[in-house]
Amino acid sequence: AWPFMQPFAGTEEEIKRNAAIVKRPMDLPTCMERMQNGTYVRGGRKDFLRDVRSVFYNAMLFFGREDQRYIMACELSDMFEEEWAAVMSLIERPKDGEGMDID
């Protein structure tokens, strides 16, 4: 996960190229900061999901398929989506007795 633990850093040429390709830069520390300062409470799950997905999407967009960072982004994205789905299934599961027809 090391490539996603800080904003993109590279050569001057890479930074310019990244800025031209990536329209919405994001990194995991920014996601954590937003979680800690309540940004996601105001914006909801949708904002959190958009930000985390942006971290991985940006890496896949910028780096080639053979690059280790592209591969890591794909793997971490898959892991995140699996965990997100599991958490959402727990949150959205009906409570005991809810949604049951007694008639």
C-alpha positions as CSV (number, residue, x, y, z in Angstrom):
1,A,0.0,0.0,0.0
2,W,3.0,2.3,0.1
3,P,2.2,4.2,-3.1
4,F,-1.1,5.3,-1.7
5,M,0.1,6.5,1.7
6,Q,1.0,10.0,0.5
7,P,0.2,12.4,-2.4
8,F,1.8,11.5,-5.7
9,A,5.5,12.2,-5.8
10,G,7.8,11.8,-8.8
11,T,10.0,13.6,-11.2
12,E,8.9,17.1,-12.4
13,E,7.9,15.5,-15.7
14,E,5.9,12.8,-13.9
15,I,4.1,15.3,-11.7
16,K,3.1,17.4,-14.8
17,R,1.9,14.3,-16.6
18,N,0.0,13.2,-13.5
19,A,-1.7,16.5,-13.2
20,A,-2.8,16.3,-16.9
21,I,-4.2,12.8,-16.5
22,V,-5.6,12.7,-12.9
23,K,-8.4,15.2,-12.5
24,R,-9.2,14.4,-8.9
25,P,-6.1,13.5,-6.9
26,M,-6.6,11.5,-3.7
27,D,-4.5,9.5,-1.2
28,L,-5.3,7.4,1.8
29,P,-4.0,9.9,4.4
30,T,-6.4,12.5,3.0
31,C,-9.2,9.9,3.4
32,M,-8.2,9.3,7.0
33,E,-8.0,13.1,7.7
34,R,-11.5,13.5,6.3
35,M,-12.7,10.6,8.4
36,Q,-11.2,12.1,11.6
37,N,-12.4,15.7,10.9
38,G,-16.0,14.6,10.2
39,T,-16.1,15.4,6.5
40,Y,-17.6,12.0,5.8
41,V,-20.3,12.5,8.5
42,R,-21.5,15.5,6.6
43,G,-21.0,14.0,3.1
44,G,-22.1,10.5,3.9
45,R,-20.8,7.1,2.8
46,K,-21.0,8.2,-0.9
47,D,-18.2,10.8,-0.4
48,F,-16.0,8.3,1.5
49,L,-16.5,5.6,-1.2
50,R,-15.8,8.1,-4.0
51,D,-12.5,9.2,-2.3
52,V,-11.2,5.7,-1.6
53,R,-12.1,4.5,-5.1
54,S,-10.3,7.6,-6.5
55,V,-7.1,6.6,-4.9
56,F,-7.0,3.3,-6.8
57,Y,-8.6,4.5,-10.0
58,N,-6.0,7.3,-10.3
59,A,-3.2,4.8,-9.9
60,M,-4.7,2.6,-12.6
61,L,-5.2,5.5,-14.9
62,F,-1.7,6.9,-14.5
63,F,0.5,3.8,-14.4
64,G,0.7,1.1,-17.0
65,R,-0.7,-2.4,-16.5
66,E,2.8,-3.8,-16.0
67,D,3.7,-1.3,-13.3
68,Q,3.8,-2.7,-9.7
69,R,1.6,0.3,-8.5
70,Y,-1.1,-0.5,-11.1
71,I,-1.2,-4.1,-9.9
72,M,-1.2,-3.0,-6.3
73,A,-4.1,-0.6,-7.0
74,C,-6.1,-3.4,-8.6
75,E,-5.5,-5.8,-5.7
76,L,-6.2,-3.2,-3.0
77,S,-9.3,-2.0,-4.9
78,D,-10.7,-5.6,-5.0
79,M,-10.0,-6.1,-1.3
80,F,-11.6,-2.8,-0.4
81,E,-14.7,-3.5,-2.5
82,E,-15.1,-7.0,-0.8
83,E,-14.7,-5.4,2.7
84,W,-17.0,-2.6,1.8
85,A,-19.7,-5.0,0.6
86,A,-19.4,-7.0,3.8
87,V,-19.7,-3.9,6.0
88,M,-22.7,-2.7,4.0
89,S,-24.4,-6.0,4.4
90,L,-24.1,-5.8,8.1
91,I,-25.3,-2.2,8.3
92,E,-28.2,-2.7,5.9
93,R,-29.3,-6.0,7.3
94,P,-32.8,-5.8,8.8
95,K,-33.0,-5.9,12.6
96,D,-34.8,-8.8,14.3
97,G,-38.4,-8.6,13.5
98,E,-38.1,-5.8,10.9
99,G,-39.6,-6.5,7.6
100,M,-41.5,-9.6,8.7
101,D,-45.1,-10.0,7.7
102,I,-47.1,-11.4,10.6
103,D,-50.4,-11.5,8.7
